[in-house]
Amino acid sequence: MESIAVELLAICGSTRAGGNTDQMLQFAAEVARQRGASLATLNLRDYRFAPSSTCGDCNYRETPCELKDDMPYIVERMRRADGIIYAVPVHGFGMGHLMQMFIERAGVCHIRFERPLTNKVGGAIITGRRYNHGSVHSQILNNLLLNRMIVVGSGFPALLHGGKPSEAWDDVEGLDSVRRMVERMVDMVKTMKHYSQLTDHPFLRYEEANERHLDTGRLFSSREQLI
């Protein structure tokens, strides 16, 4: 499986160029390279996308949002990747605003209609001075699961402590968690691709793009069989 190409994409939600989040993604990219994969970083601060607007029809639309910005390009980059890492700093005891705005807009206005991230491998890197890393990680993890992504167990989550730039490098345990997460993400993608090459079938089946198109017939049929 060494020759199988793996392309990971990191979505960086930090507003601070060169800060701890950026540096941890540089480390993650080197880990991926050593594992025979590539990791590109998309910095949300470099793109133009609007927050969810007041149009009010997001929960009723059958097609993606019509606001003109860079969101379709970002979603397409995610669609092409084999795996995605969300990297975000903790601000004010919560998720940095760029990532929060991105998750809301991408999910409600674009991704929900086709679920293009289904069966992609996902991971999260959380940076911050001291407080509430776990809660932010849980929010990212819930979003990965909402998008039907595959989260590999890697031991401790990749939570890194550091306030000033470069302080996260002193968190040896956090760095090791990043290393293990990235390595297992790469290995999982390779396993899935290898299976598909051998069998000419996807590793996991995927039939339902939009949860709004609920197959009630299947649900009631299963209920009747169980009763």
C-alpha positions in Angstrom: 0.0 0.0 0.0 3.0 2.3 0.0 2.3 3.5 -3.5 -1.3 4.6 -2.7 -1.6 8.4 -2.9 -3.2 10.1 0.0 -4.2 13.8 -0.1 -5.3 15.4 3.2 -6.6 18.9 3.5 -6.4 21.1 6.7 -9.0 23.8 7.2 -7.3 26.4 9.4 -9.6 28.6 11.4 -6.9 30.9 12.9 -6.8 34.6 12.2 -3.2 34.8 13.3 -0.7 34.0 10.5 2.3 32.1 11.8 0.7 31.4 15.2 0.5 28.1 17.1 -2.3 26.7 14.9 -0.3 27.4 11.7 2.8 25.9 13.2 1.0 22.7 14.3 -0.3 22.3 10.8 3.2 22.6 9.5 4.1 19.8 11.9 1.1 17.7 10.8 2.2 18.2 7.1 5.6 16.9 7.9 4.1 13.8 9.7 2.0 13.2 6.6 4.9 13.5 4.3 6.9 11.0 6.3 3.9 8.6 6.1 3.9 8.9 2.3 1.0 11.4 2.1 0.5 15.1 1.4 -1.3 17.6 3.5 -2.3 21.0 2.1 -3.6 23.9 4.3 -6.5 26.1 3.4 -6.5 29.2 5.6 -10.0 30.6 6.0 -8.5 34.0 6.7 -7.5 34.2 3.1 -11.0 33.6 1.7 -14.1 35.7 1.4 -17.3 34.0 2.7 -20.3 35.5 4.3 -22.0 34.4 7.5 -25.4 32.8 7.3 -27.7 35.6 6.3 -31.2 36.7 7.3 -32.9 35.2 4.3 -34.4 32.6 6.5 -34.9 29.8 4.0 -31.9 27.6 4.8 -34.0 24.9 6.4 -36.4 24.8 3.4 -34.1 25.0 0.4 -33.5 22.1 -1.9 -30.4 23.7 -3.5 -27.2 25.3 -2.2 -27.0 29.0 -1.1 -26.9 31.5 -3.9 -24.8 34.1 -2.1 -21.7 34.8 -4.2 -18.4 34.2 -2.3 -15.6 31.7 -2.0 -17.6 29.0 -0.2 -18.2 26.8 -3.3 -14.5 26.7 -4.0 -13.7 25.7 -0.4 -16.3 23.0 -0.4 -14.9 21.7 -3.7 -11.4 21.5 -2.2 -12.9 19.5 0.6 -14.7 17.2 -1.8 -11.4 16.4 -3.6 -9.5 15.5 -0.4 -9.2 12.0 1.0 -9.3 13.3 4.6 -9.9 16.6 6.3 -8.4 18.1 9.5 -10.1 21.0 11.2 -7.6 23.2 13.1 -8.9 25.9 15.3 -7.8 28.0 18.3 -9.8 28.5 21.4 -11.0 32.1 21.8 -13.1 33.3 24.7 -13.6 29.8 26.0 -15.0 28.7 22.6 -14.2 28.1 19.0 -12.5 30.8 17.1 -15.1 32.8 15.1 -13.7 32.1 11.6 -14.2 28.4 12.1 -17.6 28.8 13.7 -18.8 31.0 10.8 -17.4 28.5 8.3 -19.0 25.5 9.9 -22.4 27.1 10.0 -22.3 28.5 6.5 -20.7 25.5 4.8 -23.0 23.0 6.5 -26.3 24.6 6.3 -25.9 26.3 3.0 -23.8 23.8 1.0 -22.7 20.5 2.4 -26.1 19.3 3.7 -27.6 18.8 0.2 -25.1 16.1 -1.0 -23.0 15.3 2.1 -19.8 15.2 0.0 -17.7 14.5 3.1 -19.3 11.2 3.7 -16.8 8.4 4.4 -13.8 10.8 4.3 -11.4 10.5 7.2 -11.6 13.4 9.6 -9.6 14.8 12.5 -9.3 17.9 14.7 -6.4 19.9 16.1 -7.3 22.4 18.9 -4.8 25.0 20.1 -5.1 27.5 22.9 -3.6 28.9 26.1 -5.2 26.8 28.7 -9.0 26.6 28.8 -11.9 24.7 27.2 -10.0 22.7 24.6 -12.2 19.7 25.2 -15.4 21.5 24.5 -14.2 22.9 21.2 -12.9 19.5 20.2 -16.3 18.0 21.0 -18.0 20.5 18.8 -15.6 19.7 15.9 -16.1 16.0 16.5 -19.9 16.3 16.4 -19.6 18.2 13.1 -17.4 15.4 11.6 -20.0 12.9 12.7 -22.8 15.0 11.3 -21.1 15.0 8.0 -20.8 11.1 8.2 -17.0 11.2 8.2 -14.8 8.5 9.7 -13.0 9.4 12.9 -10.1 7.1 13.7 -9.2 6.4 17.4 -5.7 7.8 18.1 -5.5 7.9 21.9 -5.6 11.3 23.4 -7.2 14.0 21.2 -4.9 16.5 19.6 -5.2 19.4 22.1 -2.2 21.7 22.3 -1.6 24.3 25.0 0.2 27.5 24.1 -0.7 31.2 24.2 2.3 33.0 22.7 3.5 32.0 19.2 5.6 28.8 19.3 4.6 27.9 22.8 2.7 24.9 21.5 6.0 23.2 20.5 6.6 22.8 24.3 3.5 20.6 24.6 5.2 17.3 23.9 2.2 15.1 24.7 0.0 17.3 22.4 2.5 17.0 19.6 2.6 13.2 20.0 -1.2 13.2 19.8 -1.1 15.1 16.5 1.5 12.7 15.1 -0.6 9.6 16.0 -3.8 11.1 14.6 -2.2 12.1 11.3 -0.5 8.7 10.9 -3.7 6.8 11.6 -5.7 9.0 9.2 -3.2 8.3 6.4 -3.2 4.6 7.2 -7.0 4.5 7.2 -7.3 6.2 3.8 -4.7 3.8 2.4 -6.7 0.8 3.8 -9.9 2.1 2.2 -8.3 2.7 -1.1 -6.5 -0.6 -1.1 -9.8 -2.4 -0.4 -11.5 -0.6 -3.3 -8.6 -1.5 -5.7 -8.9 -5.2 -4.7 -12.7 -5.5 -4.8 -13.8 -2.7 -7.2 -16.3 -1.7 -4.5 -16.3 1.2 -2.0 -15.0 0.5 1.5 -18.4 1.7 2.9 -21.7 2.0 1.1 -23.4 5.4 0.8 -26.9 5.8 -0.6 -28.6 8.7 1.1 -27.2 12.1 0.1 -29.9 14.2 1.7 -31.5 13.3 5.0 -34.5 15.4 4.0 -35.4 12.7 1.5 -36.3 10.3 4.3 -37.1 6.7 3.2 -40.1 6.1 5.5 -40.8 2.9 3.6 -37.6 1.4 4.7 -38.0 2.6 8.3 -41.5 1.1 8.6 -40.4 -2.1 6.9 -37.6 -2.6 9.4 -40.0 -1.8 12.3 -42.5 -4.4 11.1 -39.7 -7.1 10.8 -38.6 -6.4 14.3 -42.1 -6.5 15.8 
